[in-house]
Amino acid sequence: MSNSLNPNYCRGQLSICIEGEVFNFPYGSFSLDTSLYLNPWSVTEWPPGFPDKQKESAVKAINDTLRHECCGGCR
């Protein structure tokens, strides 16, 4: 998983590789409830062809990788 094009977690380009196939998420396709910063990240839009059976594990990977706090990009 990478988010290297933009330092803002929620506005960066998220990419996930599954069994050698790279899925690029649309910009702004995942979000965090910024009122608490304790809630998990959620995905609002999936890339075309993303396997349904992998969605739960992808959300888990996002939450295991990205901190549940403001990265400072929106301030």
C-alpha positions as CSV (number, residue, x, y, z in Angstrom):
1,M,0.0,0.0,0.0
2,S,1.3,3.4,-0.8
3,N,0.3,7.0,-0.5
4,S,3.3,8.7,-1.9
5,L,2.0,11.4,-4.3
6,N,0.4,13.6,-1.6
7,P,1.2,13.9,2.1
8,N,-2.5,14.2,3.0
9,Y,-3.8,10.8,3.9
10,C,-7.4,11.4,2.9
11,R,-6.4,13.2,-0.4
12,G,-3.5,11.1,-1.5
13,Q,-3.3,8.4,-4.1
14,L,-3.9,5.1,-2.4
15,S,-2.7,2.0,-4.2
16,I,-3.1,-1.6,-3.1
17,C,-1.4,-4.6,-4.8
18,I,-3.2,-8.0,-4.6
19,E,-1.5,-11.0,-6.1
20,G,0.5,-8.8,-8.5
21,E,-2.4,-6.6,-9.6
22,V,-2.3,-3.0,-8.6
23,F,-5.5,-1.2,-7.8
24,N,-5.3,2.6,-7.7
25,F,-8.1,4.2,-5.7
26,P,-9.7,7.4,-6.8
27,Y,-8.4,10.5,-5.1
28,G,-10.3,11.2,-1.8
29,S,-11.8,7.7,-1.8
30,F,-11.2,7.0,1.9
31,S,-11.9,9.1,5.0
32,L,-11.5,9.5,8.7
33,D,-14.0,11.0,11.1
34,T,-11.9,14.0,12.0
35,S,-14.1,15.0,15.0
36,L,-12.6,12.2,17.1
37,Y,-9.6,10.8,15.2
38,L,-10.4,7.5,17.0
39,N,-12.7,6.0,14.5
40,P,-11.3,3.8,11.8
41,W,-10.6,4.8,8.2
42,S,-13.4,3.9,5.8
43,V,-13.4,3.5,2.0
44,T,-16.0,5.5,0.1
45,E,-15.2,4.5,-3.4
46,W,-13.4,1.3,-4.7
47,P,-11.4,1.0,-7.9
48,P,-13.0,-0.8,-10.8
49,G,-12.5,-4.5,-10.6
50,F,-11.5,-4.5,-6.9
51,P,-12.4,-8.0,-5.6
52,D,-15.3,-8.0,-3.2
53,K,-13.7,-10.7,-1.1
54,Q,-10.6,-8.5,-0.5
55,K,-12.5,-5.3,0.7
56,E,-12.6,-6.2,4.4
57,S,-8.9,-7.0,4.5
58,A,-8.0,-3.9,2.5
59,V,-9.8,-1.7,5.0
60,K,-8.0,-3.5,7.8
61,A,-4.6,-2.9,6.0
62,I,-5.5,0.8,5.7
63,N,-6.3,1.1,9.4
64,D,-3.2,-0.9,10.4
65,T,-1.0,1.3,8.3
66,L,-2.3,4.9,8.6
67,R,-2.5,6.6,11.9
68,H,-5.9,7.6,13.2
69,E,-5.1,11.2,13.5
70,C,-4.8,14.4,11.4
71,C,-1.7,14.2,9.2
72,G,-1.7,18.0,9.1
73,G,-2.4,18.3,5.4
74,C,-5.8,19.9,5.8
75,R,-4.6,22.6,8.3
